[in-house]
């Protein structure tokens, strides 16, 4: 009697990061509609070593994200087809798939260019492979568009076996190199758009801007890669990021391994299959048109942070050290609207976030966003959004239930 045994597939993909989790979901999507495998996934961080006991287990194939030479070699020694989804170590008996760095570079540049940002910069980690690839692609694309970006030269950490620097060590060092990063950011002409090699680097740039008193996004706009929502949403201000198509990468990886397992005669490919990212997810760190007027950039930054506490346009003018008339004139020149219109716009956007995301009553929201009474907020809300706060709340997703102690 014929028996049908499921193929045993090791998934050596970190679940500690959004990128790895997306790849895992792509593998799961392929398995749901194509080959049913018996998958083995052990939770681990990006640079964890392969457990010794894997050498005594029987696998038919591997889908992995090998971070260093040691892990790549250990996977090769299993003696089965390997598909790598990180783009650094090409399996001798398999294939490699990665996010397209050139497509990331184009998305970043065009996102900045569309916002009037013509001065650009790149901030990454020296000698970290994925960062270097994204840097080189950004410089090349910018050169084609007639722009020469500034580049932050970070200190390179010790190299791993195989030549590349450690991702985790480089990211950790980025947390303590604040003085060097601060000096670089201060030296850049403003306004400037900074393309960060990943979301962690983007968050570090934002933290340095806050420490230096640099307005984001008015003076420095920042964009990362990976769209790790936890990192992006907890950054201050929230970080714009390029969304890689990690599900497609995982799906393609599973499809490639399936072909290698079902047709042993297939020759392993020596090329890298590149998957384009999906889009730029815009958050506050780039949500602005370039403002060359530094006093107006400062005024806009104050409005973004404290719109609900600003009592008058005169107070705003005093805060930036110019007269009210000068503020009004230069503000309209830079943004095409008045300071009062900008204050109201920011207040109402904040109010809508509270309407849709909380169960706060209208009078409490009015107080939080700086309206003297709920009736004034109600009228302004209807003019701006075309619906009342109550209707807007019922038409949106169910709000979070507010927790009280």
MARPA-636401 format. One line per 5 residues: number of its first residue (from 1); for each residue x negated, y negated, z negated of C-alpha. Coordinates in Angstrom, 1 decimal. Each point is the difference from the previous one (the first is absolute). Layout:
REM residues N
NUM> X/Y/Z | ...
END
This chain:
REM residues 405
1> 0.0/0.0/0.0 | -1.4/-3.4/1.0 | -0.5/-2.5/-2.8 | -0.2/-3.7/0.5 | -2.3/-1.8/-2.4
6> 0.0/-3.7/-0.4 | -3.3/-1.8/0.9 | -1.8/-1.3/-3.0 | -1.0/-3.6/0.4 | -2.0/-2.1/-2.4
11> 0.9/-3.7/-0.2 | -3.1/-1.8/-1.3 | 1.7/-3.4/0.1 | -0.1/-2.4/-3.0 | 3.4/-0.8/-1.5
16> -1.4/-2.9/-2.1 | 0.4/-2.5/2.9 | 2.9/-1.0/2.2 | -2.0/0.9/3.1 | -0.5/3.6/-1.1
21> 3.6/0.4/-1.1 | 1.2/-1.2/3.3 | -2.2/2.5/1.8 | 1.4/2.8/-2.2 | 3.6/-1.1/0.8
26> -0.9/0.2/3.7 | -1.3/3.6/-0.5 | 3.3/0.8/-1.8 | 2.0/-1.4/2.9 | -1.8/2.2/2.5
31> 0.5/3.1/-2.2 | 3.7/-0.7/-0.3 | 0.5/0.2/3.8 | -2.8/2.2/1.2 | -2.4/2.5/-1.6
36> 0.8/1.1/-3.5 | -3.2/0.3/-2.0 | -0.9/0.9/-3.5 | -1.7/-3.3/-1.0 | -2.4/-0.5/-2.8
41> -0.3/-3.5/-1.4 | -2.0/-0.9/-3.1 | 0.4/-3.6/-1.2 | -3.4/-1.8/0.0 | -1.5/-3.4/0.5
46> -1.7/-1.1/3.3 | -3.6/1.2/-1.0 | 0.8/3.1/-2.0 | -2.2/3.0/0.8 | 1.6/3.2/1.4
51> 0.6/2.5/-2.9 | -2.4/2.9/0.0 | 2.8/2.6/-0.1 | 1.3/-1.1/3.4 | -3.0/2.0/1.4
56> 1.6/3.2/-1.1 | 3.4/-0.7/1.4 | 1.2/0.8/3.4 | 1.2/-2.9/2.2 | 0.9/0.1/3.7
61> -0.5/-3.8/0.5 | -0.6/-3.3/-1.7 | 1.3/-3.5/0.4 | -2.2/-2.4/-1.9 | -1.3/-3.5/-0.6
66> -3.7/0.6/-0.7 | -1.5/-3.0/-1.8 | -3.6/1.1/-0.1 | -2.5/2.4/1.5 | 0.2/2.5/-3.0
71> 3.8/0.4/0.4 | -0.2/0.2/3.8 | -2.6/2.8/-0.2 | 1.9/1.9/-2.6 | 3.1/0.0/2.2
76> -2.1/1.2/3.0 | -1.3/2.8/-2.1 | 3.5/1.4/-0.4 | -0.4/1.2/3.6 | 3.4/-1.0/1.3
81> 1.3/-2.8/2.3 | -0.1/-3.4/-1.6 | 1.9/-3.1/1.0 | -1.4/-3.2/-1.6 | 2.3/-3.0/-0.5
86> -2.6/-2.5/-1.3 | -2.2/-0.6/3.0 | -3.4/0.3/-1.5 | -1.2/3.7/0.2 | 0.9/1.8/3.1
91> 0.7/3.7/-0.6 | -2.2/2.4/2.1 | 3.0/2.3/0.4 | 2.9/-2.4/0.2 | 1.2/-3.5/0.8
96> 0.1/-3.5/-1.5 | 2.7/-2.6/-0.2 | -0.1/-3.5/-1.3 | 1.7/-3.5/-0.1 | -1.1/-2.0/3.0
101> -2.3/-2.8/-1.3 | 0.3/-2.0/3.3 | 3.7/-0.1/-0.3 | -0.3/-1.1/-3.7 | -2.3/-2.8/1.1
106> 2.4/-1.2/2.7 | 3.0/0.0/-2.3 | -2.0/-2.0/-2.7 | -1.3/-2.5/2.5 | 3.3/-0.6/1.7
111> 1.8/-0.3/-3.3 | -2.3/-2.7/-1.0 | 0.0/-1.7/3.4 | 3.8/-0.2/0.1 | -0.1/-2.0/-3.3
116> -2.5/-2.5/1.4 | -3.0/1.4/-1.7 | -3.0/-0.4/2.3 | -2.8/0.3/-2.7 | -0.3/3.6/-1.0
121> -2.1/2.3/-2.2 | -0.5/3.6/-0.9 | -0.6/1.4/-3.5 | -0.8/3.6/-0.5 | -2.6/2.4/-1.5
126> -3.4/0.2/1.7 | -0.9/3.5/1.2 | 3.4/1.5/-0.8 | 0.9/1.7/3.2 | 3.7/-0.9/0.4
131> -0.8/-3.6/-1.0 | -2.8/-0.4/2.5 | 2.2/1.4/2.8 | 2.7/-2.5/-0.8 | -2.5/-2.9/-0.3
136> -1.7/0.8/3.3 | 3.4/0.3/1.8 | 1.2/-3.3/-1.5 | -3.2/-1.8/1.1 | 0.3/1.5/3.5
141> 3.6/-1.0/0.4 | -0.5/-3.4/-1.4 | -3.0/-0.5/2.3 | 2.3/0.8/3.0 | 2.4/-2.7/-1.2
146> -2.8/-2.6/-0.4 | -0.2/0.1/-3.8 | -3.1/0.8/-2.1 | 1.2/1.2/-3.5 | -2.0/-0.5/-3.2
151> -1.0/3.3/-1.7 | -0.5/0.7/-3.7 | -3.2/1.9/-0.5 | 0.6/2.1/-3.2 | -2.8/1.8/-1.8
156> -0.2/3.6/1.3 | 0.2/2.7/-2.7 | -2.2/3.1/0.2 | 0.7/2.2/3.0 | 1.6/3.4/-0.2
161> -1.6/3.1/1.6 | 0.7/-0.6/3.7 | -0.6/-3.7/0.0 | 3.3/-1.6/-1.0 | 0.6/-2.0/-3.1
166> 2.6/1.2/-2.6 | 3.4/-1.5/0.5 | 0.9/0.2/-3.7 | -3.3/-1.4/-1.2 | 0.2/-2.8/2.6
171> 3.5/-0.9/-1.2 | -1.1/0.1/-3.6 | -3.0/-2.3/0.7 | 2.4/-2.4/1.7 | 1.7/-0.6/-3.3
176> -3.2/-1.3/-1.6 | -1.5/-2.0/2.9 | 2.4/-2.9/-0.6 | -2.6/-2.7/-0.1 | -1.4/0.9/3.4
181> 3.5/0.3/1.5 | 1.0/-3.3/-1.6 | -3.0/-1.8/1.5 | 0.8/1.4/3.4 | 3.6/-0.9/-0.1
186> -0.8/-3.6/-1.1 | -2.5/-0.3/2.9 | 2.5/0.8/2.7 | 1.6/-2.8/2.0 | 3.7/-0.4/-0.9
191> 2.6/1.2/0.9 | -1.4/3.4/0.7 | 1.5/3.5/0.6 | -1.8/2.9/-1.7 | 0.4/3.5/1.4
196> -0.8/2.5/-2.8 | -1.1/3.5/0.7 | 2.7/1.5/-2.1 | 2.6/-1.0/-2.6 | -2.4/0.4/-3.0
201> -2.4/-2.4/1.7 | 2.9/-2.3/0.8 | 1.1/-0.1/-3.7 | -3.6/-0.8/-1.0 | -0.1/-2.9/2.4
206> 3.3/-1.3/-1.4 | -1.3/0.3/-3.6 | -3.1/-2.0/1.0 | 2.2/-2.7/1.6 | 2.0/-0.3/-3.2
211> -3.2/-0.3/-2.1 | -1.4/-2.6/2.4 | 3.3/-2.0/0.1 | 0.3/0.6/3.7 | 3.6/-0.2/1.2
216> 1.3/3.2/1.7 | 1.2/0.0/2.7 | -0.3/-3.7/0.7 | -3.8/-0.1/-0.1 | -0.8/3.7/0.2
221> 2.3/2.5/1.6 | -0.8/3.6/-0.8 | 1.0/3.2/1.8 | -0.9/3.6/-0.9 | 0.4/3.5/1.4
226> 1.9/3.1/-1.2 | 3.1/-1.7/-1.3 | -0.3/1.7/-3.4 | 3.2/-1.5/-1.5 | -1.2/0.3/-3.6
231> -3.2/-2.0/0.7 | 1.7/-2.5/2.4 | 3.0/-0.8/-2.2 | -2.1/-0.3/-3.2 | -2.5/-2.3/1.6
236> 0.3/-3.7/-0.6 | 1.4/-1.2/2.2 | 1.4/3.2/1.7 | -2.3/1.2/2.7 | 0.8/0.2/3.7
241> -1.3/3.3/1.4 | -0.2/2.0/3.2 | 2.1/3.2/-0.2 | -1.9/3.0/1.4 | 2.2/2.7/1.4
246> -1.2/2.6/-2.5 | 3.1/2.3/0.6 | -0.9/0.1/3.6 | -3.7/0.8/-0.9 | 1.1/2.9/-2.3
251> 2.5/1.3/2.6 | -2.6/-0.1/2.8 | -2.5/1.7/-2.4 | 2.4/2.8/-0.6 | 0.8/0.4/3.7
256> -3.7/0.1/0.8 | -0.7/2.7/-2.6 | 3.1/2.0/1.2 | -1.5/0.1/3.5 | -3.4/1.0/-1.4
261> 1.6/2.9/-2.0 | 2.3/1.3/2.8 | -2.6/-0.2/2.8 | -3.5/0.9/-1.2 | -1.3/-0.6/3.5
266> 0.5/-3.8/-0.3 | -3.3/-1.9/0.0 | -0.3/-2.3/-3.0 | 0.0/-3.7/1.2 | -3.0/-2.2/-0.7
271> 2.1/-3.2/0.4 | 1.9/-1.9/-2.6 | 3.8/-0.3/0.6 | 0.9/-3.5/-1.1 | 3.5/-0.8/-1.2
276> 1.2/-3.6/0.2 | 1.4/-1.7/-3.1 | 3.7/-0.9/0.0 | 0.1/-3.7/-0.9 | -1.0/-2.8/-2.4
281> 2.1/-0.1/-3.1 | 0.1/-3.7/-0.9 | -0.1/-1.1/-3.6 | -0.8/-3.3/-1.6 | -3.8/0.1/0.5
286> 0.5/-0.9/3.7 | 3.5/-1.5/0.0 | -1.0/-3.5/1.0 | -1.0/-2.1/3.0 | -3.6/-1.2/-0.2
291> -0.2/-3.4/-2.0 | -3.2/-1.9/0.6 | 1.0/-2.8/-2.4 | -1.4/1.1/-3.3 | 2.3/-2.2/-2.2
296> 3.0/1.3/1.8 | -1.2/3.6/-0.2 | -0.4/-0.6/-3.8 | 3.5/-1.4/-0.2 | 1.5/3.0/1.9
301> -1.9/2.3/-2.4 | 1.5/-1.8/-3.0 | 3.5/0.3/1.5 | -0.5/3.8/0.7 | -1.1/0.6/-3.6
306> 2.1/-2.6/-2.0 | 3.0/-1.1/2.2 | 2.4/0.6/-2.8 | -1.9/-2.2/-2.4 | -0.6/-3.0/2.4
311> 2.3/-2.8/-1.2 | -0.6/-2.4/2.8 | -2.0/-0.6/3.2 | -1.7/-2.8/-1.9 | -1.3/2.5/-2.5
316> -1.3/2.2/2.8 | -1.8/-3.0/1.5 | -1.6/-0.9/-3.3 | -1.2/3.6/-0.4 | -1.9/-0.1/3.3
321> -1.3/-3.6/-0.6 | 1.7/-1.9/2.9 | 3.0/-2.3/0.2 | 3.5/1.2/0.6 | 0.2/-1.8/3.3
326> -3.3/1.5/1.2 | 1.1/3.5/-1.1 | 3.3/-0.3/1.9 | -1.7/-1.2/3.2 | -2.9/2.5/0.0
331> 2.3/2.8/-1.1 | 2.3/-0.5/3.0 | -3.0/-0.2/2.3 | -1.4/3.3/-1.3 | 3.2/2.0/-0.3
336> 2.7/-1.8/1.8 | 2.2/-0.3/-3.1 | 0.1/-2.1/-3.2 | -1.4/1.1/-3.4 | 3.6/0.1/-1.4
341> 1.0/2.4/2.9 | -2.9/2.3/-0.8 | 0.8/0.0/-3.7 | 3.6/0.9/0.7 | -1.1/2.7/2.5
346> -2.3/1.7/-2.5 | 2.6/-0.3/-2.8 | 2.7/1.6/2.1 | -2.2/2.8/1.2 | -0.8/0.8/-3.6
351> 3.7/-0.2/-0.9 | 0.8/2.5/2.8 | -2.6/2.4/-1.4 | 1.6/-0.2/-3.4 | 3.5/0.3/1.4
356> -0.9/3.1/2.0 | -2.3/1.6/-2.5 | 1.5/-0.6/-3.4 | 3.4/-0.1/-1.7 | -0.7/-3.5/-1.5
361> 3.1/-2.3/0.0 | -0.1/-3.1/2.2 | -0.5/-2.4/-2.9 | -3.1/1.9/-1.1 | -1.4/0.1/3.6
366> 0.7/-3.8/0.3 | -2.0/-0.6/-3.1 | -2.9/2.2/1.1 | -0.4/-1.7/3.4 | 0.4/-3.6/-1.2
371> 3.6/-0.9/0.9 | 1.8/-2.2/-2.6 | 3.2/2.0/0.2 | 1.4/3.1/1.8 | 2.3/-2.0/2.2
376> -2.8/-1.8/1.6 | -1.8/3.3/0.7 | 3.2/1.5/1.4 | 0.4/-2.9/2.5 | -3.6/0.1/1.1
381> 0.0/3.8/0.2 | 3.1/0.0/2.3 | -1.6/-2.7/2.3 | -3.3/1.9/0.3 | 1.1/3.6/0.3
386> 3.6/-0.3/1.2 | 1.4/2.1/-2.9 | 0.6/-0.4/-3.7 | -2.4/1.6/-2.4 | 2.8/2.4/-1.1
391> 0.6/1.2/3.6 | -3.7/0.2/0.7 | -0.5/2.2/-3.1 | 2.8/2.5/1.0 | -1.3/0.2/3.6
396> -3.5/0.8/-1.0 | -1.4/3.2/-1.5 | 1.1/0.8/-3.6 | -2.0/-2.3/-2.3 | -2.4/1.3/-2.5
401> 1.6/0.4/-3.4 | -1.7/-2.4/-2.4 | -1.5/1.6/-3.0 | 0.2/-1.7/-3.4 | -1.9/0.9/-3.1
END
